[in-house]
Amino acid sequence: MLFEITEEMKQKIREWDSCKPIDVTGAKFSYVFTPTSLGLVIDVQCDICKRELNLTEDW
């Protein structure tokens, strides 16, 4: 399987993001890809504030 974040998804993440990274690496997101019988569920989780953004298309 190929898991990709499109440019449109990257733009949605930028608009949704409001947290500042708290470590040196600048990492703050977890990307969760869940294959289902109906398609691929894509979630982005902020490790700082614990919010979640669903990027699943056509749901």
GUFIVO-613836 format. One record per residue (C-alpha): residue in one letter; x, y, z. Coordinates in steps of 0.25 Angstrom, whole numbers, plus 5000, padded with zeros to 4 digits. Each point is the difference from the previous one (the first is absolute). Layout:
% residues N
AXYZ;...
//
This chain:
% residues 59
M500050005000;L500450144997;F499750115011;E500150144995;I499750145005;T499650084988;E500250154998;E498650035003;M500149925013;K501350085004;Q499250134998;K498949955009;I501049965011;R500750144999;E498750075002;W499649915011;D501450015007;S500150105012;C501049935009;K501550045001;P500949885001;I500649975014;D501249924996;V501350034992;T499549914988;G498850084998;A499149874999;K498650025005;F499149914991;S499749855000;Y499449954986;V499149895002;F499549924987;T498949895002;P499749924989;T498549955000;S499149934991;L499450134996;G501350074997;L501150075007;V499850085013;I501150115002;D500150075013;V501050105005;Q500250015015;C500750125007;D501049945011;I500050145007;C498550035002;K499449864996;R499150064990;E499649914988;L499850044985;N499349904991;L500550004986;T499249894994;E499450044986;D498649964996;W499449965013;
//
